[in-house]
Amino acid sequence: MKQSIESTFPIIGNVEETTKELSLEFTEDLGDVVVTVTDASGKTVYQETVSTGNTPTWTVILDESVQNGTVTVTDGVNLVYGEISF
């Protein structure tokens, strides 16, 4: 089962529940953004700078620690976040 989050922002997020794969699709070049995944306690589990012009789709395999965590995407000025549940 796949869960998707779509917004007016040029980012589409999906979590594949069986593989626990999080993918973010950048539908526009947003420049460099920082993608951060935190666990339920707020501890950073993954963090990576993504050049959205060169990497239109970003994927990471999540572990159980991020259940009820969050994913955030920021360019340093704007911030978008979503809750993770699987």
N, C-alpha and C positions, 0 to 999 in steps of 0.2 A: 504494500500500500504506500502511496506517495502523498505527502501533504505539500501543498503549494501556498505560497503567500505572494499575492500580486498587489501592487500599489500604483499610485501615480508616479512614483519614483522609478527611474530607469533600472531597477533591480528586481529580478524575480528569484525568490528563494524556494528551494525544495529540500525536504528531508525524506529520503527513502527509508522507510521504517525497518525493512528486513535487513538491509546492509548498514543502516545508520550512517548513510552518506549524505552530507550536506553539500548542496551545490548552489552557487549564486551565479546568475546570468546577468551580465551588465549589458543592457540593450542600447546604451550610449557610452561613448568614451568619456569617462568621468575623471580621467587623469589618474594619478596615484591615489589610492585609498588604503586605509588600514582596516583589515578585517580582524575582529577579535571575537573569540568564543569563550564564554565564561561558564563555570559550573553554577549550581544552585546557590552556593555560598558567595559567589562573586569572584572567585579565584580565576585568573586567566589560564585557560587550558591551551589555546592556540592563538597566535597572533602573527599576521603576515601582511606586508605591504604588497598590494597588487596593482600593477599597471594595467588599468582596464582597457586601454587601447590595444595592448599586446595580448592580454588574457581576458577575453570576453566571458569565459566561464571558469569559475574557481571551485574546486572540490576538495573536501577533506572528509576522512572517515572519523566519525565521532565515537567516543567510548561511553560507557554507562555513566561516567561522572558528570556528563553535561546534561543528563536528563533534568528537565526543568531549569535549564540554564538559558543564556541569551547569546545572540549573535549581533554584533554591531558593525556598522560600516561607516567610516568617517573620512572626509577629505581635509579635516582640520578645522572646517567651518561648519559644515552640515553633518548631521548625525542621524542615521536610520538604524533602528534595532527591531529585533523580533525575538519572541520566546521560542525555545526549543523543547518539544515534547515528542516522545516516541514510545 
